[in-house]
Amino acid sequence: MDEKVLNKSKNGLPMLLLFLLLYAAAIAALIVGNIIGDSGTRTPLTIALFVGGLVYALLGWIPFCGLKVLRPQEALVLTLFGKYMGTLKADGFYWVNPFCSAINPAAETKLKQSGDVDGTAGSILHLSAGARAASTQVNVGGSKKISLKIMTLNNSRQKINDCLGNPIEIGIAVIWRVTDTAKAVFNVDNYKEYLSLQCDSALRNIVRLYPYDVSENVDTTGDGQADEGSLRGSSEIVAERIRKEIQNKVEKAGLEVIEARITYLAYAPEIAAAMLQRQQAAAVIDARKMIVDGAVGMVEMALARLSEQQIVELDEERKAAMVSNLLVVLCSNRDAQPVVNSGSLY
């Protein structure tokens, strides 16, 4: 289904003035026909004036139904007796066939945090859309207009296993808009629910390829080589892959996914404490390694300086004792308590 834009229907104001003049003429014909009829001089012309004015007065409201007003970034998909006639996309005052009906299967579905075209401020009923993660609202008496604005779908958090089998909770925000109104209306049943379902599916497909944190021997790109990709460290790359995955699925629905962003990422509560201890242990090991490396370098420098400047000559046993004492002092968590030797060196 290809979109057909109606550009020649932006004549709402002239048609409105014409219909008002016809209504005024119908009322005048009624009055003239009635007055002449009361005077007793009925003629076929007066009868025709009276009947014509009466018929138009009763049915003249029908052409007014073809008047349509569109604001910027709004569209209206029109069908005539089930046949797609075209789409009004530019802002303005239009007149179309009054028997055309606007169609928008997602008119009453409002995605969470989306900037949809709002209808009347009726009662709001909260319900879940087809996708478990999408919070939706139904606006009774919603508008049939389709919003062309950039909108946000903020799916709620999902629990997904990463490539190592660790359960994590992740949430995404998807920035999207409608680009082809005909595809959005006719190719899928409800393009908003369809988008939400595809977001859930794409999120699961991509997340299961990555570990939460950097792990060894994990290939996240599919090239057969281990890399350092992770959900925590490669969030930009992961988000872009999610966006492309969603775009491939919603192309047939006439939607464009502009951006996808990870809004929440954490281990699931059942393993969060254990993973925190693991991270703390890794941090302690890294810190100790850095301290030991620095202490060994300082001891090596001290021995080299003593030897170069011939301050004191130490045998192997004394060097070992000095190295031991320096390492204890430099690697200790507490301040050293030195013991001063007031006697001779030996």
FENQUI-V902248 format. One record per residue. N is the residue number from 1. RES is the residue in three letters. PSI is psi as a letter, one per 20 degrees, with the letter a starting at -180 (none if undefined). Layout:
<<N & RES & PSI> <N & RES & PSI>>
This chain:
<<1 & MET & o> <2 & ASP & q> <3 & GLU & p> <4 & LYS & o> <5 & VAL & p> <6 & LEU & o> <7 & ASN & i> <8 & LYS & j> <9 & SER & j> <10 & LYS & m> <11 & ASN & k> <12 & GLY & g> <13 & LEU & g> <14 & PRO & h> <15 & MET & h> <16 & LEU & g> <17 & LEU & h> <18 & LEU & g> <19 & PHE & h> <20 & LEU & g> <21 & LEU & h> <22 & LEU & h> <23 & TYR & g> <24 & ALA & h> <25 & ALA & h> <26 & ALA & g> <27 & ILE & g> <28 & ALA & h> <29 & ALA & h> <30 & LEU & g> <31 & ILE & g> <32 & VAL & g> <33 & GLY & h> <34 & ASN & g> <35 & ILE & g> <36 & ILE & h> <37 & GLY & h> <38 & ASP & h> <39 & SER & i> <40 & GLY & j> <41 & THR & m> <42 & ARG & p> <43 & THR & r> <44 & PRO & h> <45 & LEU & g> <46 & THR & h> <47 & ILE & g> <48 & ALA & h> <49 & LEU & g> <50 & PHE & g> <51 & VAL & g> <52 & GLY & g> <53 & GLY & h> <54 & LEU & g> <55 & VAL & g> <56 & TYR & h> <57 & ALA & h> <58 & LEU & h> <59 & LEU & j> <60 & GLY & i> <61 & TRP & i> <62 & ILE & g> <63 & PRO & h> <64 & PHE & h> <65 & CYS & i> <66 & GLY & i> <67 & LEU & p> <68 & LYS & p> <69 & VAL & p> <70 & LEU & p> <71 & ARG & r> <72 & PRO & q> <73 & GLN & k> <74 & GLU & q> <75 & ALA & q> <76 & LEU & o> <77 & VAL & p> <78 & LEU & p> <79 & THR & q> <80 & LEU & o> <81 & PHE & l> <82 & GLY & i> <83 & LYS & p> <84 & TYR & p> <85 & MET & h> <86 & GLY & a> <87 & THR & p> <88 & LEU & p> <89 & LYS & h> <90 & ALA & q> <91 & ASP & q> <92 & GLY & a> <93 & PHE & o> <94 & TYR & q> <95 & TRP & p> <96 & VAL & r> <97 & ASN & p> <98 & PRO & i> <99 & PHE & i> <100 & CYS & q> <101 & SER & q> <102 & ALA & q> <103 & ILE & p> <104 & ASN & n> <105 & PRO & i> <106 & ALA & j> <107 & ALA & h> <108 & GLU & j> <109 & THR & p> <110 & LYS & o> <111 & LEU & q> <112 & LYS & p> <113 & GLN & k> <114 & SER & q> <115 & GLY & l> <116 & ASP & r> <117 & VAL & p> <118 & ASP & q> <119 & GLY & b> <120 & THR & q> <121 & ALA & m> <122 & GLY & a> <123 & SER & q> <124 & ILE & p> <125 & LEU & p> <126 & HIS & p> <127 & LEU & r> <128 & SER & p> <129 & ALA & a> <130 & GLY & h> <131 & ALA & p> <132 & ARG & h> <133 & ALA & i> <134 & ALA & p> <135 & SER & p> <136 & THR & r> <137 & GLN & q> <138 & VAL & p> <139 & ASN & o> <140 & VAL & p> <141 & GLY & k> <142 & GLY & r> <143 & SER & q> <144 & LYS & j> <145 & LYS & q> <146 & ILE & p> <147 & SER & p> <148 & LEU & j> <149 & LYS & r> <150 & ILE & p> <151 & MET & r> <152 & THR & p> <153 & LEU & o> <154 & ASN & n> <155 & ASN & q> <156 & SER & r> <157 & ARG & q> <158 & GLN & q> <159 & LYS & o> <160 & ILE & q> <161 & ASN & p> <162 & ASP & a> <163 & CYS & i> <164 & LEU & j> <165 & GLY & j> <166 & ASN & p> <167 & PRO & p> <168 & ILE & r> <169 & GLU & p> <170 & ILE & q> <171 & GLY & q> <172 & ILE & q> <173 & ALA & p> <174 & VAL & p> <175 & ILE & p> <176 & TRP & r> <177 & ARG & r> <178 & VAL & p> <179 & THR & h> <180 & ASP & o> <181 & THR & h> <182 & ALA & g> <183 & LYS & g> <184 & ALA & h> <185 & VAL & g> <186 & PHE & h> <187 & ASN & h> <188 & VAL & r> <189 & ASP & g> <190 & ASN & o> <191 & TYR & h> <192 & LYS & g> <193 & GLU & h> <194 & TYR & g> <195 & LEU & g> <196 & SER & g> <197 & LEU & g> <198 & GLN & h> <199 & CYS & g> <200 & ASP & g> <201 & SER & g> <202 & ALA & h> <203 & LEU & g> <204 & ARG & g> <205 & ASN & h> <206 & ILE & g> <207 & VAL & h> <208 & ARG & i> <209 & LEU & i> <210 & TYR & q> <211 & PRO & r> <212 & TYR & g> <213 & ASP & r> <214 & VAL & p> <215 & SER & q> <216 & GLU & q> <217 & ASN & k> <218 & VAL & p> <219 & ASP & o> <220 & THR & i> <221 & THR & i> <222 & GLY & j> <223 & ASP & j> <224 & GLY & j> <225 & GLN & p> <226 & ALA & q> <227 & ASP & a> <228 & GLU & k> <229 & GLY & q> <230 & SER & q> <231 & LEU & h> <232 & ARG & h> <233 & GLY & i> <234 & SER & l> <235 & SER & h> <236 & GLU & g> <237 & ILE & g> <238 & VAL & g> <239 & ALA & h> <240 & GLU & h> <241 & ARG & h> <242 & ILE & g> <243 & ARG & g> <244 & LYS & h> <245 & GLU & g> <246 & ILE & g> <247 & GLN & h> <248 & ASN & h> <249 & LYS & h> <250 & VAL & j> <251 & GLU & g> <252 & LYS & i> <253 & ALA & j> <254 & GLY & k> <255 & LEU & q> <256 & GLU & p> <257 & VAL & o> <258 & ILE & g> <259 & GLU & q> <260 & ALA & p> <261 & ARG & p> <262 & ILE & p> <263 & THR & i> <264 & TYR & p> <265 & LEU & p> <266 & ALA & q> <267 & TYR & q> <268 & ALA & q> <269 & PRO & h> <270 & GLU & h> <271 & ILE & j> <272 & ALA & g> <273 & ALA & g> <274 & ALA & g> <275 & MET & h> <276 & LEU & g> <277 & GLN & h> <278 & ARG & g> <279 & GLN & h> <280 & GLN & g> <281 & ALA & g> <282 & ALA & h> <283 & ALA & g> <284 & VAL & g> <285 & ILE & g> <286 & ASP & g> <287 & ALA & g> <288 & ARG & g> <289 & LYS & g> <290 & MET & g> <291 & ILE & g> <292 & VAL & g> <293 & ASP & g> <294 & GLY & h> <295 & ALA & g> <296 & VAL & g> <297 & GLY & h> <298 & MET & h> <299 & VAL & g> <300 & GLU & g> <301 & MET & g> <302 & ALA & g> <303 & LEU & h> <304 & ALA & g> <305 & ARG & g> <306 & LEU & h> <307 & SER & g> <308 & GLU & g> <309 & GLN & i> <310 & GLN & l> <311 & ILE & g> <312 & VAL & q> <313 & GLU & p> <314 & LEU & p> <315 & ASP & r> <316 & GLU & h> <317 & GLU & g> <318 & ARG & h> <319 & LYS & g> <320 & ALA & g> <321 & ALA & h> <322 & MET & g> <323 & VAL & g> <324 & SER & g> <325 & ASN & g> <326 & LEU & g> <327 & LEU & h> <328 & VAL & g> <329 & VAL & g> <330 & LEU & h> <331 & CYS & i> <332 & SER & q> <333 & ASN & i> <334 & ARG & r> <335 & ASP & p> <336 & ALA & q> <337 & GLN & n> <338 & PRO & q> <339 & VAL & o> <340 & VAL & p> <341 & ASN & o> <342 & SER & i> <343 & GLY & a> <344 & SER & r> <345 & LEU & h> <346 & TYR & none>>
